[in-house]
Amino acid sequence: MNAPYPPPPPPPAAGRDRTTLWGVLGIVLGLLCCGILGIVFGWLSIRDARRNGKSPLLGWLAIAFGVVNIVASAIVRARGSYYYPYWYR
């Protein structure tokens, strides 16, 4: 009647945890150039954090910085020619 508990799952393979790598790449790219890549790498970091039982904080930060980058670049583009000095026009 009482079945034994199933064996625990095997631990994740060493060297396959890329949670920190994806999170740091997402933060750097989200802040500097590519908001979309920041969001993608943030999602990858959150996914790996859930699989390995780690904190998804770096992933959430990468997503937030990616969204901020996209919104800021949309505002800059909406304001007009930001990149040229006023005497160039």
C-alpha positions, 0 to 999 in steps of 0.5 A, spaced: 500 500 500 505 504 501 509 505 495 516 508 497 518 515 495 521 516 488 529 517 487 530 525 487 532 528 480 540 528 479 543 534 480 544 539 474 551 538 470 556 542 473 558 547 468 551 548 465 548 553 469 549 560 465 544 564 470 549 569 471 552 569 464 545 571 461 544 576 467 550 580 466 550 579 458 542 582 459 544 588 464 550 590 459 547 590 453 540 592 456 544 598 458 549 600 453 545 598 446 540 593 445 534 593 449 531 587 445 537 583 447 537 585 454 530 582 455 532 576 451 538 575 455 534 576 462 528 571 460 534 566 459 537 568 466 530 567 469 529 560 465 536 558 468 535 560 475 528 557 475 531 550 473 537 550 478 534 553 484 537 560 484 535 567 484 532 570 478 534 577 480 539 578 475 534 576 469 529 581 472 534 587 472 536 585 465 529 585 463 528 592 466 534 595 463 532 593 456 525 596 457 528 602 460 533 603 454 527 602 449 523 607 452 528 612 452 530 611 445 523 612 443 523 618 447 530 621 444 527 619 437 520 622 438 524 629 440 527 629 433 535 630 431 538 629 438 545 627 435 546 633 431 548 640 434 544 646 434 548 649 428 548 643 424 541 644 422 
